[in-house]
Amino acid sequence: MSNKKEILMESIDILIAERLSKLKFLRLLTGVVVSVIDPINYTVLIDDSETSAKSTNGITYLVNDIVEILVENNNLQNKRILWKRP
């Protein structure tokens, strides 16, 4: 019986993850600026993974700045740096 419960729970987890991945919502992530590509584009480290993100409102950042990053519509390709954390 325990094996059937585990299979059922795993199936439920898969269904929930699948449905969540299709939802459109905003996420806020914390990252660290690791390089400045130009005054608008930066390479940031989020959860041990480097990715690119754009600055908003012409704000410039320095390497090692800790920043908050907005992920729009649950699309990790669409990231914007909102502000530097104090």
Wavefront OBJ file of the C-alpha trace (Angstrom):
o trace
v 0.000 0.000 0.000
v 2.841 2.393 0.783
v 4.250 1.939 -2.735
v 0.879 2.916 -4.251
v 0.800 6.013 -2.033
v 4.275 7.019 -3.178
v 3.352 6.583 -6.841
v 0.182 8.613 -6.333
v 2.054 11.411 -4.530
v 4.738 11.528 -7.239
v 2.023 11.757 -9.899
v 0.352 14.610 -8.038
v 3.698 16.427 -7.716
v 4.279 16.094 -11.466
v 0.807 17.423 -12.275
v 1.209 20.395 -9.943
v 4.661 21.262 -11.313
v 3.342 21.036 -14.869
v 0.408 23.330 -14.168
v 2.533 25.832 -12.241
v 4.997 26.052 -15.122
v 2.171 27.172 -17.416
v 0.957 29.959 -15.127
v 1.904 33.554 -15.859
v 3.063 35.368 -12.740
v 5.901 37.518 -11.453
v 8.783 36.234 -9.350
v 11.366 38.205 -7.431
v 14.834 36.673 -7.167
v 18.001 37.833 -5.445
v 21.218 37.808 -7.460
v 24.753 39.176 -7.539
v 26.197 41.203 -10.419
v 29.240 39.292 -11.717
v 30.001 41.404 -14.798
v 28.907 44.561 -16.565
v 28.287 43.969 -20.268
v 27.216 47.583 -20.886
v 25.289 50.172 -18.824
v 22.008 48.317 -19.456
v 23.016 44.629 -19.630
v 24.586 42.655 -16.800
v 25.595 39.113 -15.995
v 24.135 38.075 -12.654
v 24.525 35.004 -10.486
v 21.214 33.514 -9.349
v 21.240 30.246 -7.387
v 24.772 29.327 -8.535
v 23.897 29.925 -12.202
v 25.061 32.863 -14.339
v 22.464 34.554 -16.536
v 21.894 37.907 -18.198
v 19.526 40.601 -16.945
v 18.735 44.159 -17.972
v 18.726 47.227 -15.788
v 15.555 49.289 -15.458
v 15.285 53.071 -15.452
v 18.928 53.577 -16.478
v 20.270 52.570 -13.072
v 23.861 51.310 -13.183
v 25.345 48.617 -10.966
v 28.814 47.455 -9.995
v 30.308 43.977 -9.809
v 29.373 42.298 -6.483
v 26.241 44.419 -6.020
v 23.397 42.346 -4.578
v 20.287 43.041 -6.641
v 16.622 42.087 -6.799
v 15.573 40.669 -10.171
v 12.037 40.533 -11.538
v 11.124 37.496 -13.657
v 8.085 38.341 -15.761
v 5.417 35.780 -16.665
v 7.464 32.950 -15.159
v 9.836 33.274 -18.141
v 13.477 33.143 -17.050
v 14.492 34.706 -20.378
v 12.631 37.873 -19.389
v 14.553 39.286 -16.399
v 14.918 42.871 -15.183
v 17.076 44.192 -12.351
v 14.809 46.317 -10.178
v 17.135 47.668 -7.514
v 20.259 47.164 -5.453
v 19.758 45.706 -1.995
v 21.112 47.856 0.845
l 1 2 3 4 5 6 7 8 9 10 11 12 13 14 15 16 17 18 19 20 21 22 23 24 25 26 27 28 29 30 31 32 33 34 35 36 37 38 39 40 41 42 43 44 45 46 47 48 49 50 51 52 53 54 55 56 57 58 59 60 61 62 63 64 65 66 67 68 69 70 71 72 73 74 75 76 77 78 79 80 81 82 83 84 85 86
